[in-house]
Amino acid sequence: MKIVFTLQARENFKRSIDFLKFQGVPEEKIEEIAEGLLAKIDSLKTRQFLGQAEDYLAHLSKHHRRLIEGPYKIIYYIENESVYITDIFDSRQHPSGMKG
C-alpha cells in the first residue's frame, strides 16, 4: 500500500509543527511528536483499517477514517492501492475545522 499526502495534510502538518515552535516547545519534543505522527501514518501501509470511521466527514462519501496520535487526528481514506492522508488535525480544535 502506498501512502499519499494531500497538499492540505502537508500544510497542516507544517502548521502544527510551526505552532509548537511558536509555543516554545523544545526541539527534541517537537521531533518526538513529528516522528510519532509519521510512524503512525507509516503503519497504514500494512494495517489500512486500523483507524475508526470519521463521522464528521461521512458527507464526502470517501469512507474517511481517523487515527489518533496524542492530541492529533490523522484523517485518511483508502482508494485502490493507496492510503490518502487528507488532514492532520489537532483534536483540541473544534471538529468543524477538519477537512477531508
C-alpha positions in Angstrom: 0.0 0.0 0.0 1.3 3.4 -0.9 0.9 6.5 1.4 -0.1 9.7 -0.4 -0.2 13.1 1.5 -2.5 15.7 0.1 -1.3 19.3 0.0 -3.7 20.1 2.8 -2.3 17.4 5.0 1.3 18.6 4.4 0.3 22.2 5.1 -1.5 21.3 8.4 1.4 19.1 9.5 3.8 22.0 8.9 1.4 24.4 10.6 1.2 22.1 13.7 5.0 21.9 13.9 5.3 25.7 13.5 2.7 26.3 16.3 4.7 24.1 18.6 7.9 26.1 17.8 5.9 29.3 18.4 4.8 28.0 21.8 8.4 27.4 22.8 8.2 23.6 22.8 11.8 22.2 22.9 13.1 21.0 19.5 13.6 17.4 20.9 9.9 17.2 21.9 8.8 18.6 18.5 10.9 15.9 16.8 9.4 13.2 19.0 5.9 14.4 18.1 6.6 14.6 14.4 8.2 11.1 14.4 5.3 9.7 16.3 2.8 11.1 13.7 4.9 9.8 10.8 5.3 6.4 12.4 1.5 6.1 12.9 0.9 7.1 9.3 3.5 4.6 8.2 1.7 1.8 10.0 -1.2 2.3 7.5 0.9 0.6 4.8 0.1 -2.7 6.3 -2.9 -2.0 8.5 -5.2 0.3 6.5 -8.3 -0.3 8.6 -6.6 0.4 11.9 -8.4 3.7 12.3 -12.1 4.2 13.1 -14.6 5.7 10.8 -14.6 9.6 10.9 -18.3 10.5 11.2 -17.7 14.2 10.7 -16.7 13.5 7.1 -19.3 11.0 6.2 -21.0 13.5 3.9 -18.0 13.2 1.5 -18.7 9.5 0.8 -15.0 8.6 0.8 -15.2 6.5 4.0 -12.7 8.6 5.8 -11.1 7.1 8.8 -9.0 8.5 11.7 -6.0 7.5 13.7 -5.2 9.2 17.0 -1.6 10.1 18.0 -1.6 12.2 21.1 -3.9 15.2 20.6 -3.7 14.8 16.8 -6.2 13.1 14.4 -4.7 11.7 11.2 -7.5 11.7 8.7 -7.3 9.3 5.7 -9.2 7.3 3.2 -8.3 4.3 1.1 -8.6 4.2 -2.6 -7.3 1.4 -4.9 -3.8 0.6 -3.6 -3.2 4.0 -1.9 -3.9 5.5 1.5 -4.6 9.2 1.2 -3.7 11.3 4.2 -6.1 14.3 3.9 -5.6 16.1 7.2 -3.6 16.1 10.4 -5.9 17.8 12.8 -5.2 18.9 16.4 -8.2 17.4 18.2 -8.1 20.2 20.7 -9.7 22.4 18.0 -13.4 22.3 17.1 -14.1 19.5 14.5 -15.7 21.9 12.1 -12.1 22.9 11.2 -11.4 19.4 10.0 -11.4 18.8 6.2 -11.3 15.7 4.1 
